[in-house]
Every structure is written in C-alpha cells, then in structure tokens.
Amino acid sequence: MPTYEYECCNCPNRFEVFQKMTEEHLKHCPKCKGKVRRLVGTGSGVIYKGSGFYTTEYRSESYKKREKEDQGTTKTAPTEKKTAETKTTEVKAEVKAKEK
C-alpha cells in the first residue's frame, strides 16, 4: 500500500496517510477540517523479486558453468619479467651469502 502526502489549503498542516490505492483520497484536514489536496510525490523505487527479471543477473547453472570454462581457456599464466635492477640485487645477495 502506498503512502500519500496531503497538504491543507487552510492551515500549514502537511501530513502523510498510508492508504490502499483503491481508497478514495482524503477531503478534510484532521486538524482544522479544511479542504486538503493530495501532493504528487516521487514515490519509491520498485523492487523486483524472483527469477527472470534480468537475464544478466539470473543465469542458469549450465550457463555459469560454460562461462567459467570459457574464462579458464582465455586466461594465461602471467610471465615473470625481471628487470636489470632486480637481477643486480639478486646477484649481490648471492655474493654476500657466499662470502659469509
């Protein structure tokens, strides 16, 4: 059930009412009994629950399995590249280790 916002035409009263969509809107202010008008609100977001709303989010198990297999074949192991500086540091470390 939605929440409707009303504003009184006579006093500064602004209030919200939780009503069914099929109910008739309010006509009188609860404080001064003056005429009210229903305000147009932004509402809230719609939440879809269940399967089948977004094909990218609710994939079948067979699709997920096939996708993983495809990703496994396209990925390659990263090769380790050593820079000249890294090699020099390693050589110095080996020399020091032999000296001890």
C-alpha positions in Angstrom: 0.0 0.0 0.0 1.4 3.4 -0.9 1.8 6.4 1.4 0.1 9.6 0.1 1.1 13.1 1.1 -1.6 15.7 1.7 -1.5 19.5 2.3 -4.2 21.5 3.9 -5.5 24.6 2.0 -6.5 26.5 5.2 -3.6 25.8 7.6 0.1 24.9 7.2 -0.6 21.2 8.1 1.2 18.7 5.8 0.7 15.0 6.6 1.1 11.5 5.1 -1.5 8.8 5.1 -0.9 5.1 4.4 -3.9 4.1 2.1 -4.9 1.5 -0.4 -4.8 2.5 -4.0 -8.5 1.8 -4.3 -9.4 4.0 -1.4 -10.9 7.5 -2.0 -8.5 10.2 -1.2 -9.0 12.4 1.9 -11.1 15.5 1.6 -10.7 17.2 5.0 -7.7 18.1 7.2 -7.6 16.2 10.5 -6.6 19.4 12.5 -8.8 22.2 11.1 -11.3 20.2 9.0 -10.4 22.4 6.0 -10.1 21.2 2.4 -6.9 19.2 1.5 -5.2 18.4 -1.7 -3.1 15.3 -2.4 0.5 16.1 -3.4 2.3 14.3 -6.1 5.3 12.5 -4.6 8.4 10.9 -6.1 7.5 7.6 -4.6 10.0 4.9 -4.0 11.9 2.5 -6.2 10.3 -0.7 -7.4 11.9 -3.9 -6.1 11.5 -7.0 -8.3 11.8 -10.3 -6.6 12.1 -13.7 -8.1 13.7 -15.1 -11.2 13.5 -13.9 -14.7 13.7 -10.1 -14.4 17.3 -9.5 -15.5 18.9 -12.1 -17.8 22.4 -10.9 -16.8 21.8 -11.4 -13.1 19.8 -14.7 -13.0 21.7 -17.1 -15.2 21.1 -20.8 -15.3 23.7 -23.2 -13.8 24.7 -24.6 -17.2 25.3 -21.0 -18.5 27.5 -20.2 -15.4 29.5 -23.5 -15.9 30.1 -22.8 -19.6 31.1 -19.2 -18.8 33.7 -20.4 -16.3 35.1 -22.9 -18.8 35.5 -20.2 -21.4 37.2 -17.9 -18.9 39.6 -20.7 -18.0 40.7 -21.2 -21.6 41.3 -17.5 -22.3 43.3 -16.8 -19.2 47.1 -17.5 -19.4 49.5 -17.6 -16.5 51.4 -14.3 -16.1 55.0 -14.5 -17.0 57.5 -13.1 -14.6 59.8 -10.5 -16.1 62.9 -9.5 -14.2 64.3 -6.0 -14.7 68.1 -5.3 -14.7 67.8 -3.8 -11.3 66.1 -6.9 -9.8 68.8 -9.2 -11.4 71.6 -7.0 -10.0 70.1 -7.1 -6.5 69.8 -10.9 -6.6 73.4 -11.3 -7.7 74.6 -9.0 -4.9 72.6 -11.0 -2.4 74.2 -14.3 -3.7 77.7 -12.8 -3.5 77.1 -11.7 0.1 75.7 -15.1 1.0 78.8 -16.9 -0.3 81.2 -14.5 1.5 79.8 -15.5 4.9 
